[in-house]
Amino acid sequence: MTQASSSRQEQIIAEYEGLWNGEFSNIDVVAESASVYDPAAPEGVVHGRDAVEAHVRETFQGFPDFELETHDILVRDDIVMLDWTASGTFDGEFYGAPPTGRSFTVSGMAKTIVRDGKVREDRLYYNEKDMLAQLGVTFPDVLPLLPKMIRAKLRGLW
């Protein structure tokens, strides 16, 4: 891979990181048929540009101060490996879960496929249990939230 190709991949990743940091106009960097594998997503995956945008917007609804910071990037052909840290405060509803007002910081890795100038696939790896514990949504901390969560789930079914 040439240095120019590697720099282009890094530029695309910078735009994609911008999307995750609230620059929704960067959605065009995501391919129409993209897939994002994120443990925080419903069923762990979202498919398609519109679903990716909806997932990022949902993230900001639940975590208005959400921030993603990339530390290291390794590029080989169309595969980009990222070392990152994400943080935010659970101040809004997130996929039906009521806010706890607690903050999280997690480190993770991503394997991102960038082809033809677009993010085609993104696989996020991080300790979801650690994040949930920081947010207070693990047993027994979650017990007071259960009635609100059940009501939110039932509202979604009707």
C-alpha positions in Angstrom: 0.0 0.0 0.0 1.3 3.4 -0.9 1.7 6.2 1.6 -1.0 8.2 -0.3 -3.4 5.3 0.0 -2.7 4.9 3.7 -3.2 8.6 4.2 -6.6 8.5 2.3 -7.8 5.6 4.6 -6.8 7.7 7.7 -8.7 10.7 6.3 -11.8 8.6 5.9 -11.4 7.2 9.4 -11.0 10.8 10.7 -14.4 11.7 9.0 -16.0 8.5 10.4 -14.7 9.4 13.9 -16.2 12.9 13.4 -19.6 11.2 12.7 -19.3 9.3 16.0 -18.5 12.7 17.7 -21.7 14.3 16.5 -20.8 15.6 13.0 -23.8 14.0 11.4 -23.0 15.6 8.0 -20.2 13.1 7.8 -22.7 10.2 7.2 -21.7 10.1 3.5 -18.4 8.4 4.5 -20.5 5.3 5.4 -21.5 3.0 2.5 -25.1 2.4 1.8 -24.7 -1.3 2.7 -22.4 -0.8 5.7 -22.6 -3.0 8.8 -21.6 -1.9 12.3 -21.1 -4.6 14.9 -21.5 -2.9 18.2 -22.4 -4.7 21.5 -24.5 -1.6 22.4 -26.6 -1.9 19.3 -29.9 -3.8 19.2 -29.0 -7.4 18.5 -25.3 -6.3 18.3 -25.4 -5.1 14.7 -26.9 -2.4 12.5 -27.0 -2.7 8.7 -27.2 0.1 6.2 -26.2 3.8 6.2 -29.6 4.9 7.6 -29.4 2.4 10.5 -25.8 3.4 11.3 -26.9 7.1 11.4 -29.9 6.2 13.6 -27.6 4.2 16.0 -25.1 7.1 16.3 -28.0 9.5 16.9 -29.5 7.2 19.5 -26.0 7.1 21.2 -26.1 10.9 21.4 -29.7 10.8 22.7 -28.6 8.6 25.6 -25.1 10.2 26.0 -25.3 13.8 24.9 -21.6 14.3 25.8 -20.4 11.1 24.0 -16.9 11.4 22.8 -14.7 9.0 20.8 -10.9 9.5 20.6 -8.7 7.4 18.4 -5.2 6.8 19.7 -3.5 4.5 17.1 -4.3 3.5 13.6 -2.8 0.6 11.6 -3.7 0.5 7.9 -3.2 -2.5 5.6 -5.0 -2.4 2.2 -8.7 -1.9 3.0 -8.4 -3.0 6.7 -8.0 -0.4 9.3 -7.3 -1.3 12.9 -8.0 1.3 15.6 -7.2 1.7 19.2 -9.8 4.1 20.8 -11.4 5.4 24.0 -15.1 6.3 24.3 -16.7 8.2 27.1 -20.0 9.8 28.0 -22.7 10.4 30.6 -25.9 8.5 30.6 -28.2 11.6 30.7 -30.9 10.5 28.2 -32.9 7.4 27.3 -30.9 4.9 25.3 -32.9 2.2 23.4 -35.6 2.4 26.0 -33.3 2.3 29.0 -33.8 5.2 31.4 -30.8 7.4 32.2 -28.7 6.9 35.4 -26.7 10.1 35.3 -23.5 8.1 35.6 -20.5 8.3 33.3 -18.3 5.7 31.6 -14.9 5.5 29.9 -14.0 2.4 28.0 -11.1 1.5 25.8 -11.5 -0.6 22.7 -10.4 -1.7 19.3 -12.1 -1.7 16.0 -11.5 -3.5 12.7 -12.9 -1.3 10.0 -13.1 -2.1 6.3 -12.7 1.0 4.1 -13.1 0.4 0.4 -13.7 2.8 -2.5 -13.6 5.8 -0.1 -16.4 4.4 2.2 -16.6 2.6 5.5 -18.1 -0.8 4.6 -17.9 -2.6 7.9 -16.9 -1.7 11.4 -16.5 -4.3 14.2 -16.1 -2.8 17.7 -14.5 -4.7 20.5 -14.7 -3.4 24.1 -15.7 -4.6 27.6 -19.4 -4.0 27.5 -19.8 -5.4 31.1 -17.3 -2.9 32.4 -19.2 -0.1 30.6 -22.6 -1.3 32.0 -21.1 -1.5 35.5 -19.8 2.1 35.3 -23.3 3.2 34.2 -25.0 1.4 37.0 -27.1 -0.9 34.9 -25.8 -4.2 36.3 -27.3 -6.3 39.1 -28.1 -5.1 41.8 -27.8 -1.4 40.7 -30.3 -1.9 37.9 -33.2 -3.1 40.2 -34.7 0.4 40.7 -34.6 1.0 36.9 -36.5 -2.3 36.0 -40.0 -0.8 36.2 -39.1 2.0 33.8 -37.3 -0.4 31.5 -40.3 -2.7 31.4 -42.7 0.2 30.7 -40.4 1.4 27.9 -40.3 -2.0 26.3 -44.0 -2.4 26.5 -44.5 1.0 24.9 -42.4 -0.2 22.0 -44.6 -3.3 21.5 -47.9 -1.4 21.3 
